[in-house]
C-alpha cells in the first residue's frame, strides 16, 4: 500500500517477540503503519487499498 495511499510512509509486520507473546491474547502478528501526520489516519482508513 506504500505508494498507493497518500501519507503512508512505511508498513511493517512481524510475529510477537517471545518475551511479550503471553500478552498477545491469541494474536500471532502485529502491523505498524507509519504515516506522515495524524490527519493521514483518516485517509489511510478510508482508502480503497486499505479496505480491499
N, CA, C and O atoms as a Tripos MOL2 file, in Angstrom:
@<TRIPOS>MOLECULE
protein
  208   207    52     0     0
PROTEIN
NO_CHARGES

@<TRIPOS>ATOM
      1 N           0.8050   -1.1960    0.0000 N.3       1 UNK1
      2 CA          0.0000    0.0000    0.0000 C.3       1 UNK1
      3 C           0.8520    1.2670    0.0000 C.2       1 UNK1
      4 O           0.3810    2.3440   -0.3640 O.2       1 UNK1
      5 N           2.1220    1.1220    0.4160 N.am      2 UNK2
      6 CA          3.0190    2.2750    0.3560 C.3       2 UNK2
      7 C           3.1460    2.6690   -1.1090 C.2       2 UNK2
      8 O           3.3940    1.8170   -1.9610 O.2       2 UNK2
      9 N           2.9800    3.9350   -1.4020 N.am      3 UNK3
     10 CA          2.9920    4.4070   -2.7820 C.3       3 UNK3
     11 C           1.6000    4.5010   -3.3720 C.2       3 UNK3
     12 O           1.4140    5.1480   -4.4020 O.2       3 UNK3
     13 N           0.6180    3.8740   -2.7460 N.am      4 UNK4
     14 CA         -0.7710    3.9470   -3.1960 C.3       4 UNK4
     15 C          -1.6120    4.8290   -2.2840 C.2       4 UNK4
     16 O          -2.4910    5.5490   -2.7570 O.2       4 UNK4
     17 N          -1.3540    4.7790   -0.9880 N.am      5 UNK5
     18 CA         -2.1220    5.5500   -0.0090 C.3       5 UNK5
     19 C          -1.3380    6.8160    0.3330 C.2       5 UNK5
     20 O          -0.2330    6.7280    0.8680 O.2       5 UNK5
     21 N          -1.8910    7.9910    0.0340 N.am      6 UNK6
     22 CA         -1.1930    9.2340    0.3580 C.3       6 UNK6
     23 C          -0.8930    9.3330    1.8560 C.2       6 UNK6
     24 O          -1.7600    9.0730    2.6900 O.2       6 UNK6
     25 N           0.3240    9.7060    2.1780 N.am      7 UNK7
     26 CA          0.7230    9.8840    3.5690 C.3       7 UNK7
     27 C           1.2800    8.6430    4.2330 C.2       7 UNK7
     28 O           1.8660    8.7340    5.3120 O.2       7 UNK7
     29 N           1.1100    7.4800    3.6110 N.am      8 UNK8
     30 CA          1.6350    6.2360    4.1860 C.3       8 UNK8
     31 C           3.1100    6.1120    3.8240 C.2       8 UNK8
     32 O           3.4610    5.9900    2.6510 O.2       8 UNK8
     33 N           3.9590    6.1440    4.8300 N.am      9 UNK9
     34 CA          5.4030    6.1200    4.6200 C.3       9 UNK9
     35 C           5.9550    4.6980    4.6390 C.2       9 UNK9
     36 O           6.7980    4.3400    3.8170 O.2       9 UNK9
     37 N           5.4670    3.8830    5.5960 N.am     10 UNK10
     38 CA          6.0510    2.5560    5.7820 C.3      10 UNK10
     39 C           5.0280    1.6380    6.4390 C.2      10 UNK10
     40 O           4.2250    2.0770    7.2620 O.2      10 UNK10
     41 N           5.0650    0.3580    6.0670 N.am     11 UNK11
     42 CA          4.2520   -0.6790    6.7120 C.3      11 UNK11
     43 C           5.2020   -1.7820    7.1630 C.2      11 UNK11
     44 O           6.0890   -2.1920    6.4150 O.2      11 UNK11
     45 N           5.0100   -2.2550    8.3830 N.am     12 UNK12
     46 CA          5.8220   -3.3460    8.9170 C.3      12 UNK12
     47 C           4.9100   -4.3530    9.6010 C.2      12 UNK12
     48 O           3.9080   -3.9840   10.2130 O.2      12 UNK12
     49 N           5.2640   -5.6200    9.4930 N.am     13 UNK13
     50 CA          4.5350   -6.6580   10.2270 C.3      13 UNK13
     51 C           5.5410   -7.6550   10.7800 C.2      13 UNK13
     52 O           6.6420   -7.8170   10.2540 O.2      13 UNK13
     53 N           5.1330   -8.3170   11.8550 N.am     14 UNK14
     54 CA          6.0140   -9.3040   12.4630 C.3      14 UNK14
     55 C           5.2190  -10.1210   13.4660 C.2      14 UNK14
     56 O           4.0890   -9.7810   13.8170 O.2      14 UNK14
     57 N           5.8290  -11.1980   13.9150 N.am     15 UNK15
     58 CA          5.2340  -12.0210   14.9650 C.3      15 UNK15
     59 C           5.5970  -11.4180   16.3190 C.2      15 UNK15
     60 O           6.5450  -10.6380   16.4100 O.2      15 UNK15
     61 N           4.8600  -11.7670   17.3700 N.am     16 UNK16
     62 CA          5.1910  -11.2280   18.6930 C.3      16 UNK16
     63 C           6.5870  -11.6590   19.1510 C.2      16 UNK16
     64 O           7.0330  -12.7690   18.8630 O.2      16 UNK16
     65 N           7.2460  -10.7860   19.8500 N.am     17 UNK17
     66 CA          8.5310  -11.1340   20.4590 C.3      17 UNK17
     67 C           8.2580  -12.1670   21.5500 C.2      17 UNK17
     68 O           7.2850  -12.0300   22.2920 O.2      17 UNK17
     69 N           9.0900  -13.1900   21.6620 N.am     18 UNK18
     70 CA          8.8460  -14.2420   22.6630 C.3      18 UNK18
     71 C           8.6150  -13.7160   24.0820 C.2      18 UNK18
     72 O           7.8370  -14.2990   24.8380 O.2      18 UNK18
     73 N           9.2790  -12.6290   24.4440 N.am     19 UNK19
     74 CA          9.1410  -12.1130   25.8100 C.3      19 UNK19
     75 C           7.7870  -11.4530   26.0570 C.2      19 UNK19
     76 O           7.4050  -11.2470   27.2090 O.2      19 UNK19
     77 N           7.0540  -11.1190   24.9900 N.am     20 UNK20
     78 CA          5.7420  -10.4760   25.1610 C.3      20 UNK20
     79 C           4.6040  -11.2990   24.5750 C.2      20 UNK20
     80 O           3.4510  -10.8710   24.6230 O.2      20 UNK20
     81 N           4.9020  -12.4610   24.0270 N.am     21 UNK21
     82 CA          3.8750  -13.2810   23.3710 C.3      21 UNK21
     83 C           2.7380  -13.6450   24.3170 C.2      21 UNK21
     84 O           1.5970  -13.7890   23.8780 O.2      21 UNK21
     85 N           3.0250  -13.7940   25.5960 N.am     22 UNK22
     86 CA          1.9730  -14.1450   26.5580 C.3      22 UNK22
     87 C           0.9030  -13.0570   26.6740 C.2      22 UNK22
     88 O          -0.1960  -13.3290   27.1570 O.2      22 UNK22
     89 N           1.2050  -11.8380   26.2430 N.am     23 UNK23
     90 CA          0.2210  -10.7530   26.2660 C.3      23 UNK23
     91 C          -0.5220  -10.6270   24.9430 C.2      23 UNK23
     92 O          -1.3500   -9.7300   24.7860 O.2      23 UNK23
     93 N          -0.2420  -11.5020   23.9990 N.am     24 UNK24
     94 CA         -0.7870  -11.3980   22.6540 C.3      24 UNK24
     95 C          -2.2600  -11.7080   22.5100 C.2      24 UNK24
     96 O          -2.8260  -11.4730   21.4430 O.2      24 UNK24
     97 N          -2.8970  -12.2240   23.5340 N.am     25 UNK25
     98 CA         -4.3270  -12.5180   23.5280 C.3      25 UNK25
     99 C          -4.7340  -13.3450   22.3150 C.2      25 UNK25
    100 O          -5.8200  -13.1540   21.7660 O.2      25 UNK25
    101 N          -3.8730  -14.2560   21.8990 N.am     26 UNK26
    102 CA         -4.1910  -15.1310   20.7770 C.3      26 UNK26
    103 C          -3.7840  -14.5980   19.4100 C.2      26 UNK26
    104 O          -3.8380  -15.3330   18.4250 O.2      26 UNK26
    105 N          -3.3800  -13.3420   19.3320 N.am     27 UNK27
    106 CA         -2.9330  -12.7910   18.0540 C.3      27 UNK27
    107 C          -1.5460  -13.3360   17.7390 C.2      27 UNK27
    108 O          -0.7330  -13.5390   18.6400 O.2      27 UNK27
    109 N          -1.2780  -13.5740   16.4490 N.am     28 UNK28
    110 CA          0.0240  -14.1240   16.0800 C.3      28 UNK28
    111 C           0.8160  -13.2080   15.1640 C.2      28 UNK28
    112 O           1.8410  -13.6170   14.6170 O.2      28 UNK28
    113 N           0.3560  -11.9670   14.9870 N.am     29 UNK29
    114 CA          1.1200  -10.9910   14.2190 C.3      29 UNK29
    115 C           0.6850   -9.5860   14.6000 C.2      29 UNK29
    116 O          -0.4010   -9.3750   15.1400 O.2      29 UNK29
    117 N           1.5450   -8.6470   14.3120 N.am     30 UNK30
    118 CA          1.2440   -7.2360   14.5300 C.3      30 UNK30
    119 C           1.5730   -6.4560   13.2740 C.2      30 UNK30
    120 O           2.4000   -6.8820   12.4680 O.2      30 UNK30
    121 N           0.9240   -5.3110   13.1080 N.am     31 UNK31
    122 CA          1.1150   -4.4620   11.9360 C.3      31 UNK31
    123 C           1.2960   -3.0290   12.4070 C.2      31 UNK31
    124 O           0.5320   -2.5440   13.2420 O.2      31 UNK31
    125 N           2.3050   -2.3530   11.8740 N.am     32 UNK32
    126 CA          2.5580   -0.9530   12.1860 C.3      32 UNK32
    127 C           2.5240   -0.1670   10.8830 C.2      32 UNK32
    128 O           3.2490   -0.4790    9.9390 O.2      32 UNK32
    129 N           1.6790    0.8500   10.8420 N.am     33 UNK33
    130 CA          1.6060    1.7560    9.6950 C.3      33 UNK33
    131 C           2.2050    3.0930   10.1290 C.2      33 UNK33
    132 O           1.7340    3.6990   11.0910 O.2      33 UNK33
    133 N           3.2320    3.5520    9.4330 N.am     34 UNK34
    134 CA          3.8550    4.8360    9.7300 C.3      34 UNK34
    135 C           3.3220    5.8600    8.7400 C.2      34 UNK34
    136 O           3.4490    5.6970    7.5260 O.2      34 UNK34
    137 N           2.7210    6.9230    9.2790 N.am     35 UNK35
    138 CA          2.0940    7.9550    8.4570 C.3      35 UNK35
    139 C           2.8310    9.2790    8.6270 C.2      35 UNK35
    140 O           3.5020    9.5000    9.6350 O.2      35 UNK35
    141 N           2.7010   10.1550    7.6360 N.am     36 UNK36
    142 CA          3.3810   11.4510    7.6810 C.3      36 UNK36
    143 C           2.8550   12.3300    8.8050 C.2      36 UNK36
    144 O           3.6370   12.9750    9.5040 O.2      36 UNK36
    145 N           1.5350   12.3640    8.9870 N.am     37 UNK37
    146 CA          0.9350   13.2190   10.0150 C.3      37 UNK37
    147 C          -0.3490   12.5780   10.5260 C.2      37 UNK37
    148 O          -0.8940   11.6790    9.8860 O.2      37 UNK37
    149 N          -0.8240   13.0290   11.6610 N.am     38 UNK38
    150 CA         -2.0050   12.4370   12.2950 C.3      38 UNK38
    151 C          -3.2310   12.4880   11.3850 C.2      38 UNK38
    152 O          -4.0410   11.5610   11.4000 O.2      38 UNK38
    153 N          -3.3810   13.5360   10.6060 N.am     39 UNK39
    154 CA         -4.5400   13.6600    9.7140 C.3      39 UNK39
    155 C          -4.5770   12.5630    8.6510 C.2      39 UNK39
    156 O          -5.6320   12.3000    8.0740 O.2      39 UNK39
    157 N          -3.4440   11.9230    8.3890 N.am     40 UNK40
    158 CA         -3.3980   10.8630    7.3780 C.3      40 UNK40
    159 C          -4.0550    9.5650    7.8540 C.2      40 UNK40
    160 O          -4.2680    8.6590    7.0480 O.2      40 UNK40
    161 N          -4.3760    9.4600    9.1380 N.am     41 UNK41
    162 CA         -5.0570    8.2600    9.6430 C.3      41 UNK41
    163 C          -6.3910    8.0850    8.9340 C.2      41 UNK41
    164 O          -6.7300    6.9740    8.5270 O.2      41 UNK41
    165 N          -7.1540    9.1660    8.7800 N.am     42 UNK42
    166 CA         -8.4520    9.0800    8.1040 C.3      42 UNK42
    167 C          -8.2720    8.7260    6.6340 C.2      42 UNK42
    168 O          -9.0370    7.9270    6.0940 O.2      42 UNK42
    169 N          -7.2780    9.3040    5.9840 N.am     43 UNK43
    170 CA         -7.0030    8.9930    4.5770 C.3      43 UNK43
    171 C          -6.7090    7.5020    4.4360 C.2      43 UNK43
    172 O          -7.2480    6.8390    3.5490 O.2      43 UNK43
    173 N          -5.8590    6.9810    5.3070 N.am     44 UNK44
    174 CA         -5.4990    5.5610    5.2920 C.3      44 UNK44
    175 C          -6.7250    4.6890    5.5620 C.2      44 UNK44
    176 O          -6.9660    3.7140    4.8490 O.2      44 UNK44
    177 N          -7.4930    5.0370    6.5820 N.am     45 UNK45
    178 CA         -8.6480    4.2200    6.9790 C.3      45 UNK45
    179 C          -9.7030    4.1350    5.8830 C.2      45 UNK45
    180 O         -10.3510    3.0990    5.7280 O.2      45 UNK45
    181 N          -9.8810    5.2060    5.1250 N.am     46 UNK46
    182 CA        -10.9290    5.2620    4.1010 C.3      46 UNK46
    183 C         -10.4500    4.8650    2.7080 C.2      46 UNK46
    184 O         -11.2690    4.7340    1.7980 O.2      46 UNK46
    185 N          -9.1640    4.6730    2.5210 N.am     47 UNK47
    186 CA         -8.6140    4.4220    1.1860 C.3      47 UNK47
    187 C          -9.0190    3.0300    0.6800 C.2      47 UNK47
    188 O          -8.9870    2.0650    1.4440 O.2      47 UNK47
    189 N          -9.4010    2.9170   -0.6040 N.am     48 UNK48
    190 CA         -9.7960    1.6200   -1.1670 C.3      48 UNK48
    191 C          -8.7310    0.5270   -1.0180 C.2      48 UNK48
    192 O          -9.0760   -0.6430   -0.8540 O.2      48 UNK48
    193 N          -7.4580    0.8850   -1.0730 N.am     49 UNK49
    194 CA         -6.3980   -0.1250   -0.9230 C.3      49 UNK49
    195 C          -6.4090   -0.7220    0.4840 C.2      49 UNK49
    196 O          -6.0860   -1.8980    0.6580 O.2      49 UNK49
    197 N          -6.7700    0.0630    1.4700 N.am     50 UNK50
    198 CA         -6.8560   -0.4320    2.8480 C.3      50 UNK50
    199 C          -8.1200   -1.2610    3.0500 C.2      50 UNK50
    200 O          -8.1140   -2.2290    3.8120 O.2      50 UNK50
    201 N          -9.1770   -0.8940    2.3860 N.am     51 UNK51
    202 CA        -10.4640   -1.5730    2.5610 C.3      51 UNK51
    203 C         -10.5650   -2.8680    1.7630 C.2      51 UNK51
    204 O         -11.4510   -3.6840    2.0180 O.2      51 UNK51
    205 N          -9.6630   -3.0630    0.7980 N.am     52 UNK52
    206 CA         -9.7330   -4.2580   -0.0670 C.3      52 UNK52
    207 C          -9.3980   -5.5250    0.6730 C.2      52 UNK52
    208 O          -9.4140   -6.6070    0.0840 O.2      52 UNK52
@<TRIPOS>BOND
     1     1     2 1
     2     2     3 1
     3     3     4 2
     4     3     5 am
     5     5     6 1
     6     6     7 1
     7     7     8 2
     8     7     9 am
     9     9    10 1
    10    10    11 1
    11    11    12 2
    12    11    13 am
    13    13    14 1
    14    14    15 1
    15    15    16 2
    16    15    17 am
    17    17    18 1
    18    18    19 1
    19    19    20 2
    20    19    21 am
    21    21    22 1
    22    22    23 1
    23    23    24 2
    24    23    25 am
    25    25    26 1
    26    26    27 1
    27    27    28 2
    28    27    29 am
    29    29    30 1
    30    30    31 1
    31    31    32 2
    32    31    33 am
    33    33    34 1
    34    34    35 1
    35    35    36 2
    36    35    37 am
    37    37    38 1
    38    38    39 1
    39    39    40 2
    40    39    41 am
    41    41    42 1
    42    42    43 1
    43    43    44 2
    44    43    45 am
    45    45    46 1
    46    46    47 1
    47    47    48 2
    48    47    49 am
    49    49    50 1
    50    50    51 1
    51    51    52 2
    52    51    53 am
    53    53    54 1
    54    54    55 1
    55    55    56 2
    56    55    57 am
    57    57    58 1
    58    58    59 1
    59    59    60 2
    60    59    61 am
    61    61    62 1
    62    62    63 1
    63    63    64 2
    64    63    65 am
    65    65    66 1
    66    66    67 1
    67    67    68 2
    68    67    69 am
    69    69    70 1
    70    70    71 1
    71    71    72 2
    72    71    73 am
    73    73    74 1
    74    74    75 1
    75    75    76 2
    76    75    77 am
    77    77    78 1
    78    78    79 1
    79    79    80 2
    80    79    81 am
    81    81    82 1
    82    82    83 1
    83    83    84 2
    84    83    85 am
    85    85    86 1
    86    86    87 1
    87    87    88 2
    88    87    89 am
    89    89    90 1
    90    90    91 1
    91    91    92 2
    92    91    93 am
    93    93    94 1
    94    94    95 1
    95    95    96 2
    96    95    97 am
    97    97    98 1
    98    98    99 1
    99    99   100 2
   100    99   101 am
   101   101   102 1
   102   102   103 1
   103   103   104 2
   104   103   105 am
   105   105   106 1
   106   106   107 1
   107   107   108 2
   108   107   109 am
   109   109   110 1
   110   110   111 1
   111   111   112 2
   112   111   113 am
   113   113   114 1
   114   114   115 1
   115   115   116 2
   116   115   117 am
   117   117   118 1
   118   118   119 1
   119   119   120 2
   120   119   121 am
   121   121   122 1
   122   122   123 1
   123   123   124 2
   124   123   125 am
   125   125   126 1
   126   126   127 1
   127   127   128 2
   128   127   129 am
   129   129   130 1
   130   130   131 1
   131   131   132 2
   132   131   133 am
   133   133   134 1
   134   134   135 1
   135   135   136 2
   136   135   137 am
   137   137   138 1
   138   138   139 1
   139   139   140 2
   140   139   141 am
   141   141   142 1
   142   142   143 1
   143   143   144 2
   144   143   145 am
   145   145   146 1
   146   146   147 1
   147   147   148 2
   148   147   149 am
   149   149   150 1
   150   150   151 1
   151   151   152 2
   152   151   153 am
   153   153   154 1
   154   154   155 1
   155   155   156 2
   156   155   157 am
   157   157   158 1
   158   158   159 1
   159   159   160 2
   160   159   161 am
   161   161   162 1
   162   162   163 1
   163   163   164 2
   164   163   165 am
   165   165   166 1
   166   166   167 1
   167   167   168 2
   168   167   169 am
   169   169   170 1
   170   170   171 1
   171   171   172 2
   172   171   173 am
   173   173   174 1
   174   174   175 1
   175   175   176 2
   176   175   177 am
   177   177   178 1
   178   178   179 1
   179   179   180 2
   180   179   181 am
   181   181   182 1
   182   182   183 1
   183   183   184 2
   184   183   185 am
   185   185   186 1
   186   186   187 1
   187   187   188 2
   188   187   189 am
   189   189   190 1
   190   190   191 1
   191   191   192 2
   192   191   193 am
   193   193   194 1
   194   194   195 1
   195   195   196 2
   196   195   197 am
   197   197   198 1
   198   198   199 1
   199   199   200 2
   200   199   201 am
   201   201   202 1
   202   202   203 1
   203   203   204 2
   204   203   205 am
   205   205   206 1
   206   206   207 1
   207   207   208 2
@<TRIPOS>SUBSTRUCTURE
     1 UNK1         2 RESIDUE 1 A UNK
     2 UNK2         6 RESIDUE 1 A UNK
     3 UNK3        10 RESIDUE 1 A UNK
     4 UNK4        14 RESIDUE 1 A UNK
     5 UNK5        18 RESIDUE 1 A UNK
     6 UNK6        22 RESIDUE 1 A UNK
     7 UNK7        26 RESIDUE 1 A UNK
     8 UNK8        30 RESIDUE 1 A UNK
     9 UNK9        34 RESIDUE 1 A UNK
    10 UNK10       38 RESIDUE 1 A UNK
    11 UNK11       42 RESIDUE 1 A UNK
    12 UNK12       46 RESIDUE 1 A UNK
    13 UNK13       50 RESIDUE 1 A UNK
    14 UNK14       54 RESIDUE 1 A UNK
    15 UNK15       58 RESIDUE 1 A UNK
    16 UNK16       62 RESIDUE 1 A UNK
    17 UNK17       66 RESIDUE 1 A UNK
    18 UNK18       70 RESIDUE 1 A UNK
    19 UNK19       74 RESIDUE 1 A UNK
    20 UNK20       78 RESIDUE 1 A UNK
    21 UNK21       82 RESIDUE 1 A UNK
    22 UNK22       86 RESIDUE 1 A UNK
    23 UNK23       90 RESIDUE 1 A UNK
    24 UNK24       94 RESIDUE 1 A UNK
    25 UNK25       98 RESIDUE 1 A UNK
    26 UNK26      102 RESIDUE 1 A UNK
    27 UNK27      106 RESIDUE 1 A UNK
    28 UNK28      110 RESIDUE 1 A UNK
    29 UNK29      114 RESIDUE 1 A UNK
    30 UNK30      118 RESIDUE 1 A UNK
    31 UNK31      122 RESIDUE 1 A UNK
    32 UNK32      126 RESIDUE 1 A UNK
    33 UNK33      130 RESIDUE 1 A UNK
    34 UNK34      134 RESIDUE 1 A UNK
    35 UNK35      138 RESIDUE 1 A UNK
    36 UNK36      142 RESIDUE 1 A UNK
    37 UNK37      146 RESIDUE 1 A UNK
    38 UNK38      150 RESIDUE 1 A UNK
    39 UNK39      154 RESIDUE 1 A UNK
    40 UNK40      158 RESIDUE 1 A UNK
    41 UNK41      162 RESIDUE 1 A UNK
    42 UNK42      166 RESIDUE 1 A UNK
    43 UNK43      170 RESIDUE 1 A UNK
    44 UNK44      174 RESIDUE 1 A UNK
    45 UNK45      178 RESIDUE 1 A UNK
    46 UNK46      182 RESIDUE 1 A UNK
    47 UNK47      186 RESIDUE 1 A UNK
    48 UNK48      190 RESIDUE 1 A UNK
    49 UNK49      194 RESIDUE 1 A UNK
    50 UNK50      198 RESIDUE 1 A UNK
    51 UNK51      202 RESIDUE 1 A UNK
    52 UNK52      206 RESIDUE 1 A UNK
